[in-house]
Amino acid sequence: MGAVSTVQISVVLSVVCLVVVFVGGWYLQSSLIQLNTQVMEQQYHNQEQTEQLNKRIIKQNNKISEQQLQMEQLNIIIDVLLDRNGMYKDHYDTRDNTSHHEIVKRQNQQSPTTIKADSTIIKLLHGRDGVQGRDGRDGTPGIKGDRGSKGNQGSKGDQGLNGDKGSKGESKDGRDGRDGAQGIKGDVGPCGDKGDQGLTGPKGEAAGGLIYVRWGHDSCPSNGAQLVYTGRAAGSSHTQKGGGANPQCLPLDPNYLRYRSGAQEYSQMFAAEYHATNGLVASTSGIDVPCAVCYIPTRTALYMIPGKYTCPTGWETEYYGYLTAEYYSFTRSFYTCVDDAMKQVPGSIGFQDGTLFSPVEVKCKSRLCPPYEETKELTCAVCTK
């Protein structure tokens, strides 16, 4: 029975070994599939790793070949064991009293294949190397060694993958950038709504100003008027039909260009004279009339109003006085406004047949009355704005 138990144990061990070989083969095949998958994934990343995996695949294939060879050897061993089992069975069934030495003798007479199988069984009984165990725990740190020499600079590695986007840093205003290139002119936009009227600006000075003659005076009013020059009123003789109708204010410092000596009987100029015996215009008739040319830089409009010595609202009165003209029976002339504060040219007494500044009266038969009254001398006012 002991011998039979040994054979059974051998058979069981052979079957176990066969199962282990099959499981190992399945495991190796699974490993091969996993390795193939890893190879495909690593082909996109590193060619050197792919070559290493290929070597491992070849190694695994060699191991599979070895396993297949071992399987064939196991099949041979199983057949041998089955034959032996039959031999021991026949021996004990026949109740053969053959001694143990005879059995050994029969074993020695076995074929070389049987002997090789026996040696293979012995090797399989010892089993293959087991799976490598886990690494042991780290030992205590050793004494710090001397600093080694500086190694050679390694080759430049492959560029790594882009890292995750970092968190937004603290905001800090930077310096203004440089002006960019001028862009293309855009289309004209639609007209906007009309804006509100702006505030009225300060009143500016009038442009240009104006000039007028102050008859009967040798200076300008103290209202901002500027004296251009002082002169004497003059015009055509009241005894002549020719000459100019409007009086002139001749300067006191004349200039000449070319001239001829002797009377040429051209148009003639005479000094203007007051013509009044009632003392309203002058104390004595025949006195020469002074004049002044005045400039107002802040005015743009000028008008002489006859019949009134005041100006309308909003207008400035430059001066006021009496309305005068040539004596009614002499040659006509322009109407002039002689200042009420009239002056006279010193030393000029007596008529010299010059232009006369005679006061003007209203005749009611010409239907001017009312509002005017007959025989009253008309006033006047020089107004600017």
C-alpha positions in Angstrom: 0.0 0.0 0.0 2.9 2.3 0.7 4.1 1.9 -2.8 0.7 2.6 -4.3 0.4 5.7 -2.2 3.7 6.9 -3.6 2.6 6.4 -7.1 -0.7 8.2 -6.4 1.2 11.1 -4.9 3.4 11.2 -7.9 0.4 11.3 -10.2 -1.3 14.0 -8.2 1.9 16.1 -8.2 2.2 15.6 -11.9 -1.4 16.8 -12.4 -0.7 19.8 -10.1 2.4 20.6 -12.0 0.4 20.4 -15.2 -2.2 22.7 -13.8 0.5 25.1 -12.7 2.0 25.1 -16.2 -1.4 25.7 -17.7 -2.1 28.5 -15.3 1.4 29.9 -15.9 0.8 29.8 -19.6 -2.5 31.6 -19.3 -0.9 34.1 -17.0 1.9 34.6 -19.5 -0.6 35.0 -22.4 -2.5 37.6 -20.3 0.8 39.3 -19.6 1.6 39.2 -23.3 -1.7 40.9 -24.2 -1.1 43.6 -21.5 2.4 44.1 -22.8 1.1 44.5 -26.4 -1.4 47.1 -25.2 1.3 48.9 -23.4 3.5 48.8 -26.4 0.8 50.5 -28.5 0.4 53.2 -25.9 4.1 53.8 -25.5 4.6 54.1 -29.3 3.2 57.6 -29.1 5.5 58.7 -26.4 8.9 57.1 -26.4 10.5 54.9 -29.1 13.2 53.6 -26.7 10.6 52.2 -24.3 8.9 50.5 -27.3 12.1 48.7 -28.2 12.5 47.5 -24.6 8.9 46.2 -24.6 9.6 44.4 -27.9 12.6 42.7 -26.2 10.4 41.7 -23.3 7.8 40.3 -25.7 10.5 38.2 -27.4 11.6 37.0 -23.9 8.1 36.1 -23.0 7.6 34.3 -26.2 10.8 32.3 -25.4 9.4 31.5 -22.0 6.1 30.3 -23.7 8.2 28.1 -25.9 10.0 26.7 -22.8 6.6 26.2 -21.1 5.3 24.3 -24.1 8.4 22.2 -24.1 7.9 21.5 -20.4 4.3 20.6 -21.1 5.5 18.0 -23.7 7.9 16.6 -21.1 5.1 16.5 -18.5 3.0 14.5 -21.0 5.8 12.1 -21.3 6.2 11.8 -17.5 2.4 11.3 -17.1 2.5 8.5 -19.6 5.5 6.9 -17.8 3.8 7.3 -14.4 0.6 5.7 -15.8 2.7 2.8 -17.1 4.3 2.4 -13.7 1.0 2.6 -12.0 -0.1 -0.3 -14.1 3.0 -2.2 -13.3 2.6 -1.8 -9.6 -1.0 -2.6 -9.8 -0.4 -5.8 -11.8 2.3 -6.7 -9.2 0.0 -6.4 -6.2 -3.0 -7.8 -7.9 -1.2 -11.0 -8.6 0.0 -11.2 -5.1 3.5 -11.6 -6.4 5.9 -11.9 -3.6 8.6 -10.4 -5.6 11.0 -8.5 -3.4 11.8 -4.9 -3.5 15.1 -5.8 -5.2 13.2 -7.3 -8.1 11.2 -4.1 -8.5 14.4 -2.1 -8.5 15.8 -4.5 -11.0 12.8 -4.0 -13.3 13.2 -0.2 -12.9 16.9 -0.5 -13.9 15.8 -2.3 -17.1 13.5 0.6 -18.1 14.2 2.5 -21.3 16.3 5.7 -21.4 13.1 7.8 -22.0 11.8 6.5 -18.7 15.0 7.3 -16.9 15.0 10.9 -18.3 11.4 11.3 -17.2 12.4 10.2 -13.7 15.0 12.9 -13.6 12.6 15.5 -14.9 10.1 14.5 -12.2 12.7 15.1 -9.5 13.4 18.6 -10.9 9.7 19.4 -11.1 9.2 18.3 -7.5 11.6 20.9 -6.4 9.5 23.5 -8.3 10.4 26.7 -10.1 11.5 29.9 -8.4 8.7 31.7 -6.7 7.5 35.3 -7.3 10.0 37.9 -6.1 9.1 39.2 -2.7 8.4 42.8 -1.8 11.3 45.1 -1.0 12.3 45.3 2.5 11.9 48.5 4.7 14.5 51.2 4.3 17.5 50.9 6.6 18.9 53.5 8.8 20.6 56.4 7.0 24.3 55.8 6.6 27.1 58.3 7.2 27.1 61.1 4.7 29.8 60.4 2.2 32.2 62.8 0.5 30.9 65.0 -2.2 31.5 63.4 -5.6 33.0 65.1 -8.5 30.9 67.1 -10.9 29.4 64.9 -13.5 29.2 65.6 -17.2 26.3 67.6 -18.5 23.6 65.4 -19.7 21.9 65.6 -23.1 18.9 67.8 -23.5 15.7 65.9 -22.6 12.5 65.8 -24.6 10.1 68.7 -24.1 7.6 67.9 -21.4 3.9 68.2 -21.7 2.2 71.6 -21.1 1.3 72.0 -17.5 -2.1 73.1 -16.2 -3.0 76.7 -16.5 -2.0 78.6 -13.4 -4.4 80.7 -11.3 -4.8 84.3 -12.2 -2.2 86.5 -10.6 -2.8 89.7 -8.8 -3.9 92.5 -11.0 -1.4 95.4 -11.4 -1.8 98.3 -13.7 1.1 98.4 -16.2 2.5 101.2 -18.2 0.6 102.5 -21.1 1.6 100.9 -24.4 2.8 102.8 -27.4 0.3 104.2 -29.8 -0.7 101.7 -32.5 -0.7 102.4 -36.2 -3.5 104.7 -37.4 -6.5 102.7 -38.5 -8.5 103.0 -41.6 -11.0 105.8 -41.6 -14.4 104.6 -40.8 -17.7 105.5 -42.4 -19.4 108.7 -41.5 -21.8 108.1 -38.7 -25.4 109.3 -38.5 -26.0 112.8 -37.4 -26.6 113.1 -33.7 -29.3 115.0 -31.9 -29.0 118.8 -31.7 -27.4 119.7 -28.5 -28.5 122.3 -26.1 -27.6 125.9 -26.7 -24.4 126.9 -24.9 -24.1 129.8 -22.5 -23.7 133.3 -23.8 -20.1 134.3 -23.9 -18.8 137.6 -22.6 -19.4 140.6 -24.7 -16.4 141.3 -26.9 -15.1 144.5 -28.3 -16.7 145.7 -31.5 -14.6 145.2 -34.5 -13.6 148.3 -36.6 -15.3 151.1 -34.6 -16.5 154.3 -36.3 -15.5 157.9 -36.9 -17.6 161.1 -36.7 -17.0 164.9 -36.8 -18.0 167.0 -33.8 -18.9 170.3 -35.3 -18.4 173.5 -33.2 -15.9 171.9 -30.8 -12.2 171.2 -30.8 -12.2 168.0 -28.6 -14.0 164.7 -28.3 -16.5 163.6 -25.5 -15.1 161.8 -22.5 -17.0 158.6 -23.1 -14.2 156.6 -24.7 -14.0 158.5 -27.9 -10.5 159.1 -29.2 -9.4 162.4 -30.8 -8.1 161.8 -34.3 -7.3 165.4 -35.1 -8.6 169.0 -34.4 -9.4 171.2 -37.4 -11.6 174.1 -38.8 -14.9 173.7 -40.6 -14.8 174.9 -44.2 -16.8 174.7 -47.5 -17.8 176.5 -50.6 -18.7 180.2 -50.6 -22.4 181.0 -50.2 -22.0 183.5 -53.0 -21.0 180.8 -55.6 -23.1 178.2 -57.3 -20.2 175.7 -57.7 -18.1 173.8 -55.2 -19.1 171.1 -52.7 -22.3 171.0 -50.7 -21.0 169.2 -47.7 -18.7 171.0 -45.2 -15.3 169.6 -44.4 -13.1 169.5 -41.2 -9.7 170.7 -42.4 -6.7 169.7 -40.3 -4.5 172.4 -38.8 -1.3 170.9 -40.3 -1.9 170.4 -44.0 0.5 168.6 -46.4 0.9 169.5 -50.2 2.2 167.5 -53.2 2.5 169.4 -56.5 0.9 172.8 -56.9 0.9 175.9 -59.2 1.4 179.5 -58.0 -1.3 182.0 -58.7 -5.1 181.8 -58.8 -6.3 179.1 -61.2 -10.0 179.7 -60.7 -10.6 176.1 -59.6 -13.2 175.1 -57.0 -12.7 177.3 -53.9 -12.7 176.5 -50.2 -13.8 179.1 -47.5 -13.9 179.0 -43.7 -17.2 178.1 -42.3 -18.9 180.9 -40.2 -21.6 181.0 -37.6 -24.6 182.9 -38.9 -26.8 184.0 -36.0 -27.9 187.3 -34.5 -30.1 185.9 -31.7 -27.1 184.6 -29.7 -28.3 180.9 -29.7 -25.5 179.6 -31.9 -22.8 182.2 -31.3 -22.5 185.4 -29.5 -21.6 187.2 -32.7 -22.1 186.3 -36.3 -19.2 185.9 -38.6 -17.0 183.9 -36.2 -15.3 180.8 -37.7 -16.4 177.3 -36.7 -13.9 174.8 -35.1 -14.2 170.9 -35.5 -12.8 167.7 -34.1 -12.6 164.2 -35.8 -13.4 161.5 -33.1 -13.0 157.7 -33.2 -15.1 155.3 -31.1 -13.5 151.7 -31.1 -16.5 150.1 -29.3 -19.3 151.4 -31.6 -20.5 150.2 -35.0 -23.5 152.4 -35.8 -23.8 156.2 -36.0 -26.8 158.4 -36.7 -27.6 162.1 -36.4 -31.2 162.6 -35.2 -32.7 166.0 -36.1 -35.4 167.6 -33.9 -34.3 165.9 -30.7 -31.3 166.4 -28.4 -31.6 162.9 -26.8 -30.9 159.5 -28.1 -33.2 156.4 -28.1 -32.9 153.8 -25.3 -29.8 151.6 -25.9 -27.9 154.3 -27.8 -25.1 156.5 -26.6 -25.2 160.3 -27.0 -21.9 161.5 -28.4 -23.0 165.2 -28.3 -26.2 167.3 -28.9 -26.9 170.9 -30.1 -28.6 172.7 -32.9 -29.3 171.7 -36.5 -27.6 174.1 -39.0 -27.4 174.6 -42.8 -26.7 177.3 -45.4 -28.8 180.5 -45.3 -32.1 179.9 -47.1 -31.5 182.4 -49.8 -28.0 181.1 -50.6 -26.7 178.0 -52.3 -27.9 174.7 -50.6 -25.6 172.7 -48.3 -25.7 169.7 -46.1 -27.4 169.8 -42.6 -24.9 169.6 -39.8 -25.3 169.2 -36.0 -23.4 171.9 -34.2 -22.5 171.1 -30.5 -24.5 173.0 -27.9 -21.2 173.6 -26.1 -19.9 175.3 -29.2 -16.5 177.0 -29.4 -15.1 179.6 -31.8 -11.8 180.1 -33.6 -10.0 182.9 -31.7 -9.5 186.2 -33.7 -12.0 185.4 -36.4 -14.6 188.2 -36.6 -16.6 189.4 -39.6 -18.1 187.6 -42.6 -15.7 186.4 -45.4 -18.3 185.0 -47.7 -17.7 181.5 -46.4 -20.1 178.6 -45.8 -22.6 179.6 -43.2 -23.8 177.5 -40.3 -27.3 179.0 -39.8 -29.9 177.7 -37.3 -32.9 175.9 -38.9 -36.5 176.9 -38.2 -39.8 175.1 -39.0 -42.4 176.7 -41.3 -45.9 175.5 -40.3 -47.4 176.2 -43.7 -45.6 173.1 -44.9 -47.9 171.1 -42.5 -45.1 170.2 -40.0 -47.1 171.7 -37.2 -48.0 170.0 -34.9 -45.9 168.4 -33.5 -43.4 171.1 -34.5 -43.8 174.8 -33.6 -43.0 177.6 -36.0 -40.0 179.8 -35.5 -38.4 177.5 -32.9 -34.8 176.5 -33.7 -34.5 172.7 -34.2 -32.2 170.7 -32.0 -30.2 167.6 -32.9 -28.2 164.7 -31.4 -25.4 162.5 -32.6 -26.1 158.9 -31.4 -23.9 155.7 -31.6 -24.4 152.0 -30.8 
